[in-house]
Amino acid sequence: MNRKKKINEILKKKQKKQNAKLHKSNKPRYISKAERAEMEKAQAEQTVEANTDTAINDSTTEQSE
C-alpha cells in the first residue's frame, strides 16, 4: 500500500508541475527602480517637447493674426 501511495504522490507532483508550466501567471513583469526612473525621465522629456511644440505653434498663430 505504501509503495503504491508513494508512486501516486510522485506522479501527481509531476502532473501538477507540468500544469503549472502551461498556465502562465497574470502578474505583470517586474520593473526595477532604475528602469522606472529611466521611463519617468523619458516621459518627462516627451511632455516638455510637446509643451514647447504647442507653445511655439501658439506664438506663431498669435503673430500671424
Summary of the structure (lengths in Angstrom):
residues: 65
radius of gyration: 29.0
end to end distance: 94.6
largest distance: 94.6
contacts: 103
relative contact order: 0.05
helix: 82%
strand: 0%
